[in-house]
Every structure is written in C-alpha cells, then in structure tokens.
Amino acid sequence: MIRKDLPENPQERKVIMLLSATDIMHLHSNKMEWIKSPNITVLEYPFDNDSPILKTELYKSLEKENLINPGAILSQSPYNLDAYADATAFEDLILSNAKEKLYAFSVFCGKLGAKKVKGKYKKSERDTTNKEIGGKVNAIIPATIPATLEADIKMYEDLENKLEQKMELDDFYPNPNTNIEAAKEYLDKKHIFNDLELRYLLEAREIGIGSRKVSFSLTSESKQSLKILGSIKYGPFNADGNYEKKCSKFTDFKVDLEVEFGNG
C-alpha cells in the first residue's frame, strides 16, 4: 500500500519499497494490483526533510544497514520483524534467513539446558540425469536441457553448496541451565513457535529427554516472504517473471543436528 509513514504494525511492512513519484504514478496507471497488498508498504523516495519517517528507529536502523536507496525492495526477516534485507539478492536473502534460524535454534537449545549442539546442512544426493527443481526425482531430463531449466538447477546447486559451507553448528554450553518458560518465550520472540520439530523438542525436554537428533527446515518461513515478493511486478524487479518463477519453485532445505542436554 502507498504510505506516508512506516507502519507500526509489522504485518503491514513485510516488504518495504522505496519508489520515486514517477514510478508510483506508473504503477497506479497500469493498475498493478499487488500495490494494494496489506503486507507491502510503498513509500515515495527521497523523503522530505521534515518527514516523520526520518525520526523513526526503524528508518535509522535501515539507514545504518545501508538499505535506504532509490528503488530499494526490502524483505522483513521472519525472525526479527524490525530487521530487513535486500530482496533483489535472492540467494543472499535465503542464506541470511537460514543462518538466522540456525543460530536461533542453538540459543533455544541453550535455554532448554543443552550442553552440545552439533550438526550441519548436508547436500541432497541427486542423480544428475534425474533432476527436477527442489531435489525431486521425476522424469529423466534429456541430454539437451532447456536453458531456463538448466539455470534453475544451477541456482539450487549453488544454494546447496553455500548452505553446506555456511550452515554448521558446533556449540558448547559449559554451564547448562534448563529454563522451559524462557525457551517458550524465545520461540515466540523469534516467531517460530509453529515449527513442529522445535515444539516436539520443547515438549520432550519438559519431561527430561537427554539427547535428540533433530531435522528441521531452514527455509519454511522464508517461503512465506517469497510468496509476497513473487507477486511484485515492478520495473527491473521481476518484470520478466524470473523472480516469481524462482519463488514458486522454491522448496525447503533442511538441516540435521544432534543436541545433548546437561543436568542443569
């Protein structure tokens, strides 16, 4: 929606766009329906010197992160509703959110009294002659792969390579202390209370589980953000529908970890 300020309600700014007056007029004249989305805040940029936006903590935070630029399209973190990342960098956005969730998991386990949290993302093993986007095996793809499909496959392979390099935990808590209520509050704070694997671990720890192997999605929350971003059709962003296609074909990436709890 076209706004004069940054909404306090984080649900109204899942995506923030900084567009020129000309671009906004163009979107209106072409009846772009996505600008009516209650999840998207479109702001005219540059701001007036007396704009109330300049005084908000959120604006100051975005400026500090060098995210205030003409034409910026910013995606809200699923885990910190006042944190944003450049949405145009598809892979970086996925990796940033995945890393945030991975580290949040370690903190969550620490609050449950973990002594060790260890594991890493493992690339899926796929037959190179039987590839489909997202690691699914289906019909055999002929030797001559369409350029668009080949590009999609490469994108997922690149993402998996980066996840394998960066998504790893080997954390040790020397003085474990179990605080179930603090762990619940942390899941709420990070907006991941609906992740069933984390809930199951919480419930098991409530009755004294000593260790567990856990597999959970690093990207399930990101998929919700991508659904909104994929609907945007603006200028150089997604004008050809390529970003939307990436979003629509995106699937979960999961990580395998082992948690060992202490006696505290």
ChimeraX attribute file (.defattr): number of C-alpha atoms within 10 A of each C-alpha:
attribute: neighborCount
match mode: 1-to-1
recipient: residues
	/A:1	18
	/A:2	15
	/A:3	11
	/A:4	14
	/A:5	15
	/A:6	19
	/A:7	13
	/A:8	11
	/A:9	10
	/A:10	14
	/A:11	14
	/A:12	16
	/A:13	23
	/A:14	23
	/A:15	26
	/A:16	22
	/A:17	24
	/A:18	22
	/A:19	21
	/A:20	17
	/A:21	13
	/A:22	10
	/A:23	15
	/A:24	20
	/A:25	12
	/A:26	14
	/A:27	17
	/A:28	12
	/A:29	9
	/A:30	9
	/A:31	11
	/A:32	14
	/A:33	13
	/A:34	18
	/A:35	21
	/A:36	13
	/A:37	17
	/A:38	13
	/A:39	18
	/A:40	24
	/A:41	25
	/A:42	23
	/A:43	22
	/A:44	20
	/A:45	17
	/A:46	15
	/A:47	14
	/A:48	10
	/A:49	8
	/A:50	8
	/A:51	12
	/A:52	13
	/A:53	18
	/A:54	16
	/A:55	10
	/A:56	13
	/A:57	11
	/A:58	17
	/A:59	17
	/A:60	14
	/A:61	15
	/A:62	17
	/A:63	13
	/A:64	10
	/A:65	12
	/A:66	11
	/A:67	17
	/A:68	20
	/A:69	14
	/A:70	13
	/A:71	19
	/A:72	17
	/A:73	24
	/A:74	25
	/A:75	25
	/A:76	23
	/A:77	21
	/A:78	23
	/A:79	19
	/A:80	14
	/A:81	17
	/A:82	17
	/A:83	15
	/A:84	22
	/A:85	22
	/A:86	18
	/A:87	22
	/A:88	17
	/A:89	10
	/A:90	15
	/A:91	14
	/A:92	15
	/A:93	21
	/A:94	22
	/A:95	20
	/A:96	13
	/A:97	21
	/A:98	24
	/A:99	17
	/A:100	17
	/A:101	20
	/A:102	20
	/A:103	15
	/A:104	17
	/A:105	21
	/A:106	21
	/A:107	19
	/A:108	23
	/A:109	26
	/A:110	25
	/A:111	20
	/A:112	26
	/A:113	25
	/A:114	28
	/A:115	22
	/A:116	21
	/A:117	24
	/A:118	16
	/A:119	18
	/A:120	19
	/A:121	22
	/A:122	17
	/A:123	17
	/A:124	13
	/A:125	7
	/A:126	12
	/A:127	10
	/A:128	10
	/A:129	12
	/A:130	14
	/A:131	18
	/A:132	19
	/A:133	19
	/A:134	16
	/A:135	19
	/A:136	12
	/A:137	14
	/A:138	10
	/A:139	10
	/A:140	12
	/A:141	14
	/A:142	9
	/A:143	7
	/A:144	7
	/A:145	10
	/A:146	10
	/A:147	9
	/A:148	10
	/A:149	14
	/A:150	14
	/A:151	12
	/A:152	19
	/A:153	17
	/A:154	13
	/A:155	16
	/A:156	18
	/A:157	17
	/A:158	13
	/A:159	19
	/A:160	19
	/A:161	14
	/A:162	16
	/A:163	23
	/A:164	15
	/A:165	12
	/A:166	14
	/A:167	20
	/A:168	20
	/A:169	18
	/A:170	12
	/A:171	17
	/A:172	15
	/A:173	17
	/A:174	10
	/A:175	12
	/A:176	19
	/A:177	17
	/A:178	20
	/A:179	16
	/A:180	17
	/A:181	12
	/A:182	13
	/A:183	19
	/A:184	18
	/A:185	14
	/A:186	18
	/A:187	21
	/A:188	13
	/A:189	13
	/A:190	18
	/A:191	15
	/A:192	19
	/A:193	15
	/A:194	10
	/A:195	14
	/A:196	11
	/A:197	14
	/A:198	20
	/A:199	15
	/A:200	12
	/A:201	18
	/A:202	21
	/A:203	13
	/A:204	14
	/A:205	20
	/A:206	14
	/A:207	8
	/A:208	13
	/A:209	14
	/A:210	15
	/A:211	18
	/A:212	15
	/A:213	13
	/A:214	15
	/A:215	15
	/A:216	18
	/A:217	18
	/A:218	22
	/A:219	21
	/A:220	18
	/A:221	20
	/A:222	24
	/A:223	17
	/A:224	13
	/A:225	21
	/A:226	21
	/A:227	14
	/A:228	18
	/A:229	24
	/A:230	19
	/A:231	17
	/A:232	22
	/A:233	19
	/A:234	18
	/A:235	12
	/A:236	9
	/A:237	18
	/A:238	17
	/A:239	12
	/A:240	12
	/A:241	14
	/A:242	14
	/A:243	19
	/A:244	21
	/A:245	13
	/A:246	17
	/A:247	21
	/A:248	13
	/A:249	11
	/A:250	19
	/A:251	17
	/A:252	15
	/A:253	21
	/A:254	19
	/A:255	22
	/A:256	15
	/A:257	20
	/A:258	16
	/A:259	22
	/A:260	17
	/A:261	23
	/A:262	20
	/A:263	12
	/A:264	12
